[in-house]
Amino acid sequence: MLTGKQRSYLKGLANTEKPITQIGKSGLTESFLEQLDLALESRELVKISLLETSLLDAKETANEAAGLLKAEFVQAIGNRFVLYRKSKKNPKIELPRR
């Protein structure tokens, strides 16, 4: 569980990032979740964009993906959302202390 301070820190890091992938009308497919799982392991912090054709809500989709991938929801703005999960093999992001 992220603290407010940690979430704010991650929001700052995500601010300069571009979305690495998009979710279309198929929604959260198994292949998409596998791809996102690999991206979280290598990057730890990922930004995802929802296409307008998907008709999905960013916050609901983010929370669902976070639950399935054991990640943390960081933020959702418009049609984009950010997830964080500490890498098991090669952690890069140093979170502020609680």
C-alpha positions as CSV (number, residue, x, y, z in Angstrom):
1,M,0.0,0.0,0.0
2,L,1.4,3.3,-1.1
3,T,1.4,6.3,1.2
4,G,0.4,9.8,0.0
5,K,4.0,10.9,-0.1
6,Q,5.0,7.8,-2.2
7,R,2.0,8.3,-4.5
8,S,3.0,11.9,-5.0
9,Y,6.6,11.0,-5.8
10,L,5.4,8.4,-8.4
11,K,3.0,10.9,-10.0
12,G,6.0,13.3,-10.4
13,L,8.0,10.5,-12.1
14,A,5.0,9.5,-14.3
15,N,4.4,13.1,-15.4
16,T,7.2,13.1,-18.0
17,E,6.5,9.5,-19.2
18,K,4.6,8.8,-22.4
19,P,2.0,5.9,-22.4
20,I,3.7,2.6,-23.3
21,T,0.6,0.9,-24.6
22,Q,-3.1,1.4,-25.3
23,I,-6.2,-0.5,-24.4
24,G,-8.8,-0.7,-27.2
25,K,-12.3,-2.0,-27.4
26,S,-11.2,-5.6,-26.4
27,G,-10.4,-4.3,-22.9
28,L,-8.1,-6.1,-20.6
29,T,-7.3,-9.3,-22.5
30,E,-5.0,-12.0,-21.2
31,S,-2.3,-11.2,-23.8
32,F,-2.5,-7.5,-22.8
33,L,-2.1,-8.4,-19.1
34,E,0.9,-10.6,-19.9
35,Q,2.5,-7.7,-21.8
36,L,1.7,-5.3,-18.9
37,D,3.1,-7.7,-16.4
38,L,6.5,-7.8,-18.3
39,A,6.5,-4.0,-18.6
40,L,5.9,-3.6,-14.8
41,E,8.8,-6.0,-14.1
42,S,11.2,-4.1,-16.3
43,R,10.0,-0.5,-15.7
44,E,8.2,-0.6,-12.4
45,L,6.1,2.5,-13.4
46,V,3.9,2.4,-16.5
47,K,1.4,4.7,-18.1
48,I,-1.4,3.3,-20.2
49,S,-3.8,5.1,-22.5
50,L,-7.4,4.1,-23.2
51,L,-8.6,4.5,-26.7
52,E,-11.9,6.4,-27.1
53,T,-13.4,3.3,-28.8
54,S,-12.8,1.2,-25.7
55,L,-15.7,2.9,-23.8
56,L,-13.9,2.0,-20.5
57,D,-13.4,4.1,-17.4
58,A,-9.7,4.8,-16.7
59,K,-10.0,4.5,-12.9
60,E,-12.1,1.3,-13.0
61,T,-9.8,-0.3,-15.6
62,A,-6.7,0.7,-13.7
63,N,-8.0,-0.7,-10.4
64,E,-8.9,-4.0,-12.2
65,A,-5.5,-4.3,-13.9
66,A,-3.7,-3.4,-10.6
67,G,-5.7,-6.1,-8.8
68,L,-5.0,-8.8,-11.4
69,L,-1.2,-7.9,-11.6
70,K,-0.7,-7.2,-7.9
71,A,0.3,-3.7,-8.7
72,E,-0.5,-0.3,-7.1
73,F,-2.8,2.2,-8.7
74,V,-1.1,5.6,-8.8
75,Q,-3.4,7.9,-10.7
76,A,-5.9,8.2,-13.5
77,I,-6.3,11.4,-15.5
78,G,-8.6,11.6,-18.5
79,N,-8.1,8.5,-20.6
80,R,-4.7,7.6,-19.1
81,F,-3.7,5.8,-15.9
82,V,-0.5,4.9,-14.1
83,L,0.4,1.7,-12.3
84,Y,3.4,0.8,-10.1
85,R,4.9,-2.5,-9.0
86,K,8.3,-3.0,-7.5
87,S,10.5,-5.2,-9.6
88,K,11.5,-8.5,-8.1
89,K,14.8,-8.9,-9.9
90,N,16.0,-5.4,-10.6
91,P,14.3,-2.6,-8.5
92,K,15.1,0.9,-9.9
93,I,12.7,3.3,-8.2
94,E,13.6,4.2,-4.6
95,L,10.4,5.3,-2.9
96,P,10.4,7.9,-0.1
97,R,10.2,6.5,3.4
98,R,6.7,6.3,5.0
